[in-house]
């Protein structure tokens, strides 16, 4: 029998449920690609591993290409994230799980505590949620806060050196850093801190995916390709 608790429905045995619509699945894999490029190129920009001493700029332009890849991935990530939140308005109920957390529901908090215990190997049996489980919802919400910090600081630094009028409003981020007694370098440090927190989030996310896929009651990886979630037979 399906569990109808608010915010934490379960997958009925022997049935497939269409959970993640095509735009959500596209957004997920675009995020995977962009975050991967941003982490790698961001690390290289912070700590270049190739010396160009004794050579001409046109002989070695790898930092230019690295920065270009970083900027392109960053802009794609920002645009796709804005579209993702807009789609949450017109998408199905599962598309809104990362936007509206049912924190008013006692069942949601109980399931959140159960999920924490299960991922820490303190409980033996997981629950078969249809969409994101409460821990994943909370984790994605926190992850999007990290993303917001990264996006705002990145746009602020880009506006600092850009002559395009479109980016001028984002100088408010840099102005705010100076207003609180900081400077451009501290803005860069905050941007890098956001990246490190994002790496931590990605690591935990991958662990949760692997554990859910191997030991959980429902499909997960295949769901992000097909959109359908199925409950495995015991």
GULOLUM-217801 format. One record per residue (C-alpha): x, y negated, z; residue in three letters. Coordinates in nm, 2 decimals. Example, Ala and Ser with C-alpha at 12.3 -4.5 7.8 and 13.67 -1.06 7.14 Angstrom:
REM GULOLUM-217801
NODE | 1.23 | 0.45 | 0.78 | ALA
NODE | 1.37 | 0.11 | 0.71 | SER
This chain:
REM GULOLUM-217801
NODE | 0.00 | 0.00 | 0.00 | UNK
NODE | 0.12 | -0.35 | -0.08 | UNK
NODE | 0.22 | -0.57 | 0.21 | UNK
NODE | 0.03 | -0.90 | 0.17 | UNK
NODE | 0.21 | -1.10 | 0.45 | UNK
NODE | 0.25 | -1.46 | 0.34 | UNK
NODE | 0.58 | -1.52 | 0.17 | UNK
NODE | 0.70 | -1.16 | 0.20 | UNK
NODE | 0.50 | -0.93 | -0.03 | UNK
NODE | 0.64 | -0.58 | -0.09 | UNK
NODE | 0.66 | -0.39 | -0.41 | UNK
NODE | 0.40 | -0.11 | -0.43 | UNK
NODE | 0.53 | 0.24 | -0.47 | UNK
NODE | 0.55 | 0.35 | -0.83 | UNK
NODE | 0.47 | 0.02 | -0.99 | UNK
NODE | 0.67 | -0.25 | -1.18 | UNK
NODE | 0.60 | -0.61 | -1.12 | UNK
NODE | 0.70 | -0.89 | -1.35 | UNK
NODE | 0.89 | -1.12 | -1.12 | UNK
NODE | 1.15 | -1.34 | -1.29 | UNK
NODE | 1.03 | -1.51 | -1.60 | UNK
NODE | 1.26 | -1.57 | -1.90 | UNK
NODE | 1.36 | -1.93 | -1.81 | UNK
NODE | 1.45 | -1.82 | -1.46 | UNK
NODE | 1.67 | -1.54 | -1.59 | UNK
NODE | 1.84 | -1.77 | -1.84 | UNK
NODE | 1.91 | -2.02 | -1.57 | UNK
NODE | 2.06 | -1.76 | -1.35 | UNK
NODE | 2.31 | -1.64 | -1.61 | UNK
NODE | 2.39 | -2.00 | -1.72 | UNK
NODE | 2.47 | -2.07 | -1.35 | UNK
NODE | 2.69 | -1.76 | -1.33 | UNK
NODE | 2.89 | -1.88 | -1.64 | UNK
NODE | 2.91 | -2.25 | -1.53 | UNK
NODE | 3.01 | -2.17 | -1.17 | UNK
NODE | 3.28 | -1.93 | -1.29 | UNK
NODE | 3.43 | -2.19 | -1.52 | UNK
NODE | 3.40 | -2.47 | -1.26 | UNK
NODE | 3.57 | -2.27 | -0.99 | UNK
NODE | 3.86 | -2.16 | -1.21 | UNK
NODE | 3.92 | -2.50 | -1.38 | UNK
NODE | 3.86 | -2.69 | -1.06 | UNK
NODE | 4.14 | -2.49 | -0.89 | UNK
NODE | 4.37 | -2.55 | -1.18 | UNK
NODE | 4.30 | -2.92 | -1.18 | UNK
NODE | 4.37 | -2.94 | -0.81 | UNK
NODE | 4.69 | -2.73 | -0.83 | UNK
NODE | 4.82 | -2.72 | -1.19 | UNK
NODE | 5.04 | -2.41 | -1.25 | UNK
NODE | 5.23 | -2.52 | -1.56 | UNK
NODE | 5.50 | -2.79 | -1.57 | UNK
NODE | 5.51 | -3.01 | -1.88 | UNK
NODE | 5.85 | -3.16 | -1.79 | UNK
NODE | 6.07 | -3.20 | -2.09 | UNK
NODE | 5.79 | -3.15 | -2.34 | UNK
NODE | 5.57 | -3.39 | -2.54 | UNK
NODE | 5.20 | -3.43 | -2.45 | UNK
NODE | 5.09 | -3.30 | -2.79 | UNK
NODE | 5.29 | -2.98 | -2.73 | UNK
NODE | 5.11 | -2.88 | -2.41 | UNK
NODE | 4.76 | -3.02 | -2.37 | UNK
NODE | 4.63 | -2.74 | -2.14 | UNK
NODE | 4.52 | -2.99 | -1.86 | UNK
NODE | 4.32 | -3.19 | -2.11 | UNK
NODE | 4.14 | -2.87 | -2.23 | UNK
NODE | 4.10 | -2.76 | -1.86 | UNK
NODE | 3.94 | -3.09 | -1.77 | UNK
NODE | 3.71 | -3.09 | -2.08 | UNK
NODE | 3.59 | -2.73 | -1.99 | UNK
NODE | 3.53 | -2.85 | -1.63 | UNK
NODE | 3.33 | -3.15 | -1.74 | UNK
NODE | 3.12 | -2.96 | -2.00 | UNK
NODE | 3.04 | -2.68 | -1.75 | UNK
NODE | 2.95 | -2.94 | -1.48 | UNK
NODE | 2.71 | -3.13 | -1.71 | UNK
NODE | 2.55 | -2.81 | -1.82 | UNK
NODE | 2.51 | -2.70 | -1.46 | UNK
NODE | 2.35 | -3.03 | -1.36 | UNK
NODE | 2.11 | -3.04 | -1.65 | UNK
NODE | 2.01 | -2.67 | -1.60 | UNK
NODE | 1.95 | -2.72 | -1.23 | UNK
NODE | 1.72 | -3.02 | -1.29 | UNK
NODE | 1.53 | -2.81 | -1.54 | UNK
NODE | 1.52 | -2.52 | -1.30 | UNK
NODE | 1.35 | -2.73 | -1.03 | UNK
NODE | 1.11 | -2.88 | -1.28 | UNK
NODE | 1.02 | -2.53 | -1.40 | UNK
NODE | 0.94 | -2.44 | -1.05 | UNK
NODE | 0.63 | -2.66 | -1.08 | UNK
NODE | 0.48 | -2.47 | -1.38 | UNK
NODE | 0.64 | -2.13 | -1.33 | UNK
NODE | 0.50 | -1.83 | -1.13 | UNK
NODE | 0.51 | -1.81 | -0.75 | UNK
NODE | 0.85 | -1.65 | -0.76 | UNK
NODE | 1.00 | -1.94 | -0.94 | UNK
NODE | 0.91 | -2.16 | -0.64 | UNK
NODE | 1.08 | -1.94 | -0.38 | UNK
NODE | 1.40 | -2.14 | -0.39 | UNK
NODE | 1.21 | -2.47 | -0.37 | UNK
NODE | 0.95 | -2.41 | -0.10 | UNK
NODE | 1.06 | -2.19 | 0.19 | UNK
NODE | 0.76 | -2.06 | 0.40 | UNK
NODE | 0.91 | -2.17 | 0.73 | UNK
NODE | 0.56 | -2.21 | 0.88 | UNK
NODE | 0.51 | -1.83 | 0.85 | UNK
NODE | 0.60 | -1.62 | 1.15 | UNK
NODE | 0.62 | -1.31 | 0.92 | UNK
NODE | 0.88 | -1.49 | 0.71 | UNK
NODE | 1.10 | -1.55 | 1.01 | UNK
NODE | 1.06 | -1.19 | 1.13 | UNK
NODE | 1.16 | -1.06 | 0.78 | UNK
NODE | 1.46 | -1.31 | 0.79 | UNK
NODE | 1.58 | -1.16 | 1.11 | UNK
NODE | 1.53 | -0.81 | 0.98 | UNK
NODE | 1.73 | -0.89 | 0.66 | UNK
NODE | 2.01 | -1.03 | 0.87 | UNK
NODE | 2.02 | -0.72 | 1.08 | UNK
NODE | 2.01 | -0.49 | 0.77 | UNK
NODE | 2.29 | -0.67 | 0.59 | UNK
NODE | 2.50 | -0.64 | 0.91 | UNK
NODE | 2.43 | -0.27 | 0.92 | UNK
NODE | 2.23 | -0.30 | 1.24 | UNK
NODE | 1.91 | -0.17 | 1.09 | UNK
NODE | 1.88 | 0.14 | 0.88 | UNK
NODE | 1.59 | 0.06 | 0.65 | UNK
NODE | 1.55 | -0.25 | 0.43 | UNK
NODE | 1.21 | -0.39 | 0.32 | UNK
NODE | 1.10 | -0.38 | -0.04 | UNK
NODE | 1.04 | -0.74 | -0.12 | UNK
NODE | 0.90 | -0.84 | -0.46 | UNK
NODE | 1.09 | -1.17 | -0.51 | UNK
NODE | 1.38 | -1.30 | -0.31 | UNK
NODE | 1.39 | -1.17 | 0.04 | UNK
NODE | 1.38 | -1.44 | 0.31 | UNK
NODE | 1.76 | -1.43 | 0.37 | UNK
NODE | 1.82 | -1.47 | 0.00 | UNK
NODE | 1.58 | -1.76 | -0.01 | UNK
NODE | 1.75 | -1.93 | 0.28 | UNK
NODE | 2.09 | -1.86 | 0.14 | UNK
NODE | 2.00 | -2.01 | -0.20 | UNK
NODE | 1.86 | -2.32 | -0.03 | UNK
NODE | 2.19 | -2.37 | 0.15 | UNK
NODE | 2.38 | -2.29 | -0.17 | UNK
NODE | 2.19 | -2.56 | -0.35 | UNK
NODE | 2.29 | -2.81 | -0.08 | UNK
NODE | 2.65 | -2.72 | -0.16 | UNK
NODE | 2.58 | -2.77 | -0.53 | UNK
NODE | 2.42 | -3.11 | -0.46 | UNK
NODE | 2.73 | -3.23 | -0.28 | UNK
NODE | 2.95 | -3.10 | -0.56 | UNK
NODE | 2.73 | -3.26 | -0.83 | UNK
NODE | 2.71 | -3.60 | -0.66 | UNK
NODE | 3.08 | -3.62 | -0.58 | UNK
NODE | 3.17 | -3.50 | -0.93 | UNK
NODE | 2.95 | -3.76 | -1.09 | UNK
NODE | 3.09 | -4.03 | -0.86 | UNK
NODE | 3.45 | -3.94 | -0.96 | UNK
NODE | 3.35 | -3.92 | -1.33 | UNK
NODE | 3.18 | -4.26 | -1.31 | UNK
NODE | 3.50 | -4.41 | -1.16 | UNK
NODE | 3.69 | -4.36 | -1.48 | UNK
NODE | 3.40 | -4.37 | -1.74 | UNK
NODE | 3.32 | -4.68 | -1.94 | UNK
NODE | 2.97 | -4.54 | -2.04 | UNK
NODE | 2.69 | -4.74 | -1.90 | UNK
NODE | 2.49 | -4.42 | -1.83 | UNK
NODE | 2.73 | -4.31 | -1.56 | UNK
NODE | 2.76 | -4.65 | -1.39 | UNK
NODE | 2.47 | -4.59 | -1.14 | UNK
NODE | 2.67 | -4.29 | -1.00 | UNK
NODE | 2.94 | -4.53 | -0.88 | UNK
NODE | 2.71 | -4.56 | -0.58 | UNK
NODE | 2.86 | -4.24 | -0.46 | UNK
NODE | 3.21 | -4.39 | -0.47 | UNK
NODE | 3.08 | -4.71 | -0.32 | UNK
NODE | 2.93 | -4.51 | -0.03 | UNK
NODE | 3.26 | -4.34 | 0.03 | UNK
NODE | 3.43 | -4.68 | 0.07 | UNK
NODE | 3.14 | -4.82 | 0.28 | UNK
NODE | 3.19 | -4.55 | 0.54 | UNK
NODE | 3.56 | -4.62 | 0.56 | UNK
NODE | 3.68 | -4.35 | 0.31 | UNK
NODE | 3.83 | -4.37 | -0.03 | UNK
NODE | 3.84 | -4.20 | -0.37 | UNK
NODE | 4.08 | -3.93 | -0.24 | UNK
NODE | 3.84 | -3.83 | 0.04 | UNK
NODE | 3.57 | -3.80 | -0.23 | UNK
NODE | 3.79 | -3.56 | -0.41 | UNK
NODE | 3.85 | -3.37 | -0.09 | UNK
NODE | 3.48 | -3.34 | -0.03 | UNK
NODE | 3.43 | -3.22 | -0.39 | UNK
NODE | 3.69 | -2.95 | -0.33 | UNK
NODE | 3.54 | -2.86 | 0.01 | UNK
NODE | 3.21 | -2.81 | -0.17 | UNK
NODE | 3.39 | -2.57 | -0.41 | UNK
NODE | 3.53 | -2.37 | -0.13 | UNK
NODE | 3.19 | -2.34 | 0.04 | UNK
NODE | 3.05 | -2.24 | -0.30 | UNK
NODE | 3.31 | -1.97 | -0.33 | UNK
NODE | 3.21 | -1.84 | 0.01 | UNK
NODE | 2.84 | -1.84 | -0.09 | UNK
NODE | 2.92 | -1.65 | -0.42 | UNK
NODE | 3.12 | -1.39 | -0.22 | UNK
NODE | 2.83 | -1.33 | 0.02 | UNK
NODE | 2.58 | -1.33 | -0.27 | UNK
NODE | 2.78 | -1.06 | -0.45 | UNK
NODE | 2.79 | -0.85 | -0.14 | UNK
NODE | 2.42 | -0.88 | -0.09 | UNK
NODE | 2.35 | -0.79 | -0.45 | UNK
NODE | 2.57 | -0.48 | -0.43 | UNK
NODE | 2.42 | -0.36 | -0.10 | UNK
NODE | 2.07 | -0.42 | -0.22 | UNK
NODE | 2.13 | -0.25 | -0.55 | UNK
NODE | 2.29 | 0.06 | -0.40 | UNK
NODE | 2.10 | 0.10 | -0.07 | UNK
NODE | 1.79 | -0.11 | -0.11 | UNK
NODE | 1.44 | 0.01 | -0.20 | UNK
NODE | 1.40 | -0.19 | -0.52 | UNK
NODE | 1.59 | -0.27 | -0.84 | UNK
NODE | 1.78 | -0.60 | -0.85 | UNK
NODE | 2.05 | -0.62 | -1.12 | UNK
NODE | 1.83 | -0.48 | -1.39 | UNK
NODE | 1.55 | -0.72 | -1.27 | UNK
NODE | 1.77 | -1.02 | -1.37 | UNK
NODE | 1.78 | -0.88 | -1.72 | UNK
NODE | 1.43 | -0.75 | -1.77 | UNK
NODE | 1.24 | -0.96 | -1.52 | UNK
NODE | 1.06 | -0.65 | -1.38 | UNK
NODE | 1.12 | -0.52 | -1.03 | UNK
NODE | 1.06 | -0.16 | -0.95 | UNK
NODE | 1.05 | 0.03 | -0.62 | UNK
NODE | 1.27 | 0.34 | -0.61 | UNK
NODE | 1.13 | 0.67 | -0.51 | UNK
NODE | 1.25 | 0.78 | -0.16 | UNK
